[in-house]
Amino acid sequence: MSTPPVKEAALELRISVHQPTKVRTGELATWLREKNVDVALVMAYGRILPAEVLAAPRRGAMNLHASLLPQYRGAAPINWCIVNGETQTGVSLMQMDEGLDTGPVYARHALDLAETETGGSLAERIATLAAHVVRADLAAAVDGKLPAEPQDPALASHAPLIERQHLQVDWGRTAVEVARLIRGMAPRPGAFTLLNGKTLRLHDARPVPGPMPPGAAPGTISVLGKRAFVATGSGTLELVNAQVEGKKALMAQDLINGRVLVEGVVLGS
């Protein structure tokens, strides 16, 4: 257990810190009412707050959601927008209600996604943008100077909680789709495949033209010098960095030298 960075910063600034173990006992709502707060600001909390907590501050609770709502409502918008091949995402400042990211939106700030974007790099960019949104829009929203726009449910999409089955590579998909999955889930929780019955965590890979032999089954490894390639349902994927179960992450060259990536072995079986 370690102190969260937000708590460390708050203590340095001599701001009161309260860390409830649960939010449905009434303790948090009571604390908010006692403090007579104007607004509760939430980001990346991961749970639905009960009505009494949402109603305790004078202006309720506002959320910094890591997507351009109503797109990617839910637990993992950063990961899924990369996996699904989006070219843009961002941060939405919204009024929270009892639904799942369904409240009206005060402001949306967009970010363009790079072709090499990973879940980790995008999370850092989202955090920086969210801090800007707080400075730019929060006070105006609390003071009623920034109108809230209802979301159109017909345009909504979902970013579900990531389960293990979402992380396993299907080599029958295209090389582009597999690369997006690997980038979107990197560095954590991490996409994976099976290699001789063991988990091979995939940290970095990229689609490339060629060089698999015609008719190679999806998941088949081809080694050319210091580079490792994998056949997919359409196209070829170059493995750049991977990690065998119980070992440290290594570049493809080291995995080839260690006889981990071997010509003709089929991943995923």
Secondary structure, 3 states (H helix, E strand, C coil): CCCCHHHHHHHHCCCCCCCCCCCCCCHHHHHHHHHCCCCEEECCCCCCCCHHHHHCCCCCEEEEECCCCCCCEECCHHHHHHHCCCCEEEEEEEECCCCCCCCCEEEEEEEECCCCCCHHHHHHHHHHHHHHHHHHHHHHHHCCCCCCECCCHHHCCEECCCCHHHHECCCCCEHHHHHHHHHHCCCCCCEEEEECCEEEEEEEEEEECCCCCCCCCCCEEEEECCEEEEECCECEEEEEEEEECCCCCEEHHHHHHCCCCCCCCECCC
